[in-house]
Amino acid sequence: MDANNAALVKERAGIRDRISQLHTEAYRSLLIHYACESFDAALGNPVRITGIAIRNLKTGQTVSWTIFGEAQRKKRTRTVLQDLDLLERSVLQAFSRHIKKYDDCTFIHWNMRDTKFGFAHLHRRATALGVKLHALQDSCKFDLSNAIYKLYGDRHAKPVATDGTAGRIFSIAELNGIDRREAISGKAEGEAFAKGEYAKIEGSTLRKLGIFSDIFDRLHRGNFKHEAPWRDTWGLSLSAGVHALRTHWVVTLLIFLGAIGGASLKWWEVIKQLF
């Protein structure tokens, strides 16, 4: 097996071990997602954070902060558009206070790894609004989307669901029979915010956390359904699959027992000749 495939097999084994560890430590594993304005509608302006939600992997207990929720709390529902800076700042402050209490936890996310959409974007918005956002260490983050890509390649699911909704999360949900009602695309969430449909955004964010939880559970149980070809799943070559099989503890045990059996049979033939 070539070095690239050997490295891939090792990396995939590490990902599966990490998933098992997170499942074991489910009380300290938190699913996170956020919604924002439409990138198209922003027209080069900073893209606002419209809502953030966190769900405990074990208990399903969820907390969320939204611009409209803060408007309700501050009794500013009639002036949401005029108070966007104030309300977004309040969302980020509440979020920061919350995550500061969970430094020993792992945050499971979906593709939140760059400045366009990710933890870096949350920090960018916080800085712009004068909020010192609590920083999570990279070692405390687990990208569920990237883990699936590493395990099954980029053909594990179509980029668009059968109903035309863009996003692999929706096609994965379809493949696995996961309820995706209320969940809408990021673009649709941005459009909903522009129309003042705030409940739709929060419902979508919360449902996505449920989808992430179901996907994680299937990955852990080993019944995750995907469309990746066998070749992609086994590391792009037959040799990777053979290597994975040979290094499995059951196969190793059978080989060991077979060797003992073969040696015992040989010695038995020698003993029979002596007597």
Sequence and secondary structure as in RCSB ss.txt:
>XXXX:A:sequence
MDANNAALVKERAGIRDRISQLHTEAYRSLLIHYACESFDAALGNPVRITGIAIRNLKTGQTVSWTIFGEAQRKK
RTRTVLQDLDLLERSVLQAFSRHIKKYDDCTFIHWNMRDTKFGFAHLHRRATALGVKLHALQDSCKFDLSNAIYK
LYGDRHAKPVATDGTAGRIFSIAELNGIDRREAISGKAEGEAFAKGEYAKIEGSTLRKLGIFSDIFDRLHRGNFK
HEAPWRDTWGLSLSAGVHALRTHWVVTLLIFLGAIGGASLKWWEVIKQLF
>XXXX:A:secstr
  HHHHHHHHHHHHHHHHHHHHHHTGGGEEEEEEEE  HHHHTTS   EEEEEEEETTT  EEEEEHHHHHHHTT
 GGGTTTTHHHHHHHHHHHHHHHHGGGTTSEEEESS BSSSSBHHHHHHHHHHTT       GGGEEEHHHHHHH
HH TTSS SB TTS BSHHHHHHHHTT   TT   HHHHHHHHHTT HHHHHHHHHHHHHHHHHHHHHHHHT   
    HHHHTTSSHHHHHHHHHTSHHHHHHHHHHHHHHHHHHHHHHHHHH 
